[in-house]
Amino acid sequence: MADIYKDLTQLGGSTETPESPDKAVLERVTNPHKDADYLVRFTAPEFTSICPITGQPDFAHLVLDYVPQDWLVESKSLKLFLTSFRNHGDFHEACTVSIAKRIEDVIQPKWLRLGGYWYPRGGIPIDVFYQSGECPKNVWVPDQGVQTYRGRG
């Protein structure tokens, strides 16, 4: 195994779902291409959390784009982190922004944006967008590809 993976604790074995986002461990690995600006995209079309008032489930399609600097987010730890929101009660805005800020704190990217496309509750969809600064000029950033709500499928 390469040295850049030696500190990973969740990859390659059975890992329990964290009880909460605060207890979830986001892991990172060294960016093997620090000399290049490029975009990394993660899409989580089945994100779930719960309403802090009613306890009803909330569903979102998340699209995370970032331009790495020294670190990459390790994908299994990201999956477990996002899964930890299943029993977490918070409003759409709080979930979306806290996810972006936590990832930003761990990997310190050159640029990060998170689109949270939430499915309607009470007939009103809420889309929440977070972006840190400006994307480097030479990076191709495709559209996130998620339409505003019109009966998403």
C-alpha positions as CSV (number, residue, x, y, z in Angstrom):
1,M,0.0,0.0,0.0
2,A,1.3,3.5,-0.9
3,D,2.5,5.7,1.9
4,I,-0.3,8.3,1.2
5,Y,-2.9,5.8,2.4
6,K,-1.1,4.6,5.6
7,D,-3.2,6.8,7.9
8,L,-6.6,5.8,6.6
9,T,-8.7,4.0,9.3
10,Q,-12.0,3.3,7.5
11,L,-11.1,2.1,4.0
12,G,-10.7,-1.6,3.3
13,G,-12.9,-2.9,6.2
14,S,-16.2,-2.9,7.9
15,T,-17.1,0.5,9.4
16,E,-20.1,1.4,11.5
17,T,-22.2,4.3,10.5
18,P,-21.3,7.2,12.8
19,E,-24.0,8.2,15.3
20,S,-23.9,11.9,14.3
21,P,-22.0,14.2,11.9
22,D,-19.9,15.4,14.9
23,K,-18.7,11.9,15.5
24,A,-18.0,11.1,11.9
25,V,-14.4,11.0,10.9
26,L,-13.6,12.7,7.5
27,E,-10.3,11.4,6.2
28,R,-8.0,12.9,3.7
29,V,-5.1,11.7,1.4
30,T,-2.3,13.6,-0.2
31,N,-3.1,15.1,-3.5
32,P,-0.8,13.2,-6.0
33,H,-1.1,16.0,-8.6
34,K,-0.4,19.2,-6.6
35,D,1.1,20.7,-9.7
36,A,-2.2,20.7,-11.6
37,D,-5.5,22.5,-11.0
38,Y,-8.4,20.1,-11.6
39,L,-11.9,19.6,-10.4
40,V,-13.2,16.7,-8.2
41,R,-16.9,16.0,-8.1
42,F,-18.9,13.9,-5.7
43,T,-22.6,13.4,-6.2
44,A,-24.9,12.1,-3.5
45,P,-28.4,11.8,-5.0
46,E,-29.9,10.1,-2.0
47,F,-28.8,12.3,0.9
48,T,-31.2,12.1,3.9
49,S,-31.5,14.0,7.2
50,I,-34.5,14.7,9.5
51,C,-36.5,17.7,10.3
52,P,-35.5,19.0,13.7
53,I,-39.1,19.9,14.6
54,T,-41.2,17.1,13.2
55,G,-38.7,14.3,12.9
56,Q,-39.9,13.6,9.3
57,P,-37.3,12.6,6.7
58,D,-35.8,15.2,4.4
59,F,-34.2,14.2,1.1
60,A,-31.6,16.0,-1.1
61,H,-29.4,15.6,-4.1
62,L,-26.0,16.9,-3.2
63,V,-23.3,17.9,-5.7
64,L,-19.9,18.7,-4.3
65,D,-17.2,20.2,-6.5
66,Y,-13.7,21.2,-5.3
67,V,-10.3,22.0,-6.6
68,P,-7.8,20.3,-4.4
69,Q,-4.7,21.9,-2.9
70,D,-2.7,19.5,-0.7
71,W,-5.4,17.1,0.1
72,L,-8.2,14.9,-1.3
73,V,-11.2,13.8,0.7
74,E,-11.3,10.0,1.0
75,S,-14.5,8.8,-0.5
76,K,-15.6,6.1,2.0
77,S,-15.1,8.6,4.9
78,L,-17.2,11.1,2.9
79,K,-19.9,8.5,2.4
80,L,-20.0,7.7,6.1
81,F,-20.0,11.4,7.0
82,L,-23.0,12.0,4.8
83,T,-24.7,8.9,6.1
84,S,-24.3,10.2,9.6
85,F,-27.0,12.9,8.8
86,R,-29.7,10.2,8.5
87,N,-30.6,10.6,12.2
88,H,-29.5,14.3,12.5
89,G,-32.1,16.9,12.9
90,D,-31.3,20.2,11.2
91,F,-32.8,22.6,8.6
92,H,-31.7,22.3,5.0
93,E,-29.6,25.4,5.1
94,A,-27.7,24.2,8.2
95,C,-27.1,20.7,6.8
96,T,-25.8,22.0,3.5
97,V,-23.5,24.7,4.9
98,S,-22.2,22.6,7.7
99,I,-21.2,19.8,5.3
100,A,-19.4,22.3,3.1
101,K,-17.5,23.9,6.0
102,R,-16.5,20.6,7.5
103,I,-15.0,19.4,4.2
104,E,-13.4,22.7,3.7
105,D,-11.8,22.5,7.2
106,V,-10.4,19.0,6.6
107,I,-9.0,19.3,3.1
108,Q,-8.4,23.1,2.7
109,P,-9.1,23.1,-1.0
110,K,-8.3,25.9,-3.4
111,W,-12.0,26.2,-4.1
112,L,-15.2,24.4,-3.0
113,R,-18.9,24.6,-3.9
114,L,-21.8,22.5,-2.7
115,G,-25.2,22.5,-4.2
116,G,-27.9,21.1,-2.0
117,Y,-31.0,20.4,-4.1
118,W,-33.7,19.5,-1.5
119,Y,-36.9,17.8,-2.3
120,P,-40.1,19.6,-1.3
121,R,-41.7,19.5,2.1
122,G,-45.0,21.3,2.5
123,G,-44.9,21.9,-1.2
124,I,-41.8,24.1,-1.2
125,P,-38.4,22.9,-2.4
126,I,-35.3,24.6,-0.9
127,D,-32.1,24.7,-2.8
128,V,-29.0,25.8,-0.8
129,F,-25.7,26.7,-2.4
130,Y,-22.3,27.3,-0.8
131,Q,-19.1,28.4,-2.4
132,S,-15.7,29.4,-1.1
133,G,-14.1,32.2,-3.0
134,E,-13.4,32.0,-6.8
135,C,-12.5,29.0,-8.8
136,P,-9.1,29.0,-10.4
137,K,-9.5,30.4,-13.9
138,N,-8.0,27.4,-15.8
139,V,-10.4,24.8,-14.2
140,W,-13.3,23.5,-16.2
141,V,-16.4,23.4,-13.9
142,P,-19.3,21.7,-15.6
143,D,-22.9,22.6,-14.6
144,Q,-24.1,20.6,-11.7
145,G,-26.8,19.1,-13.8
146,V,-29.6,19.3,-11.3
147,Q,-32.7,21.3,-12.4
148,T,-34.6,23.4,-10.0
149,Y,-37.6,21.3,-8.7
150,R,-40.1,20.3,-11.4
151,G,-40.8,16.8,-10.2
152,R,-37.2,15.6,-10.0
153,G,-36.5,12.1,-11.1
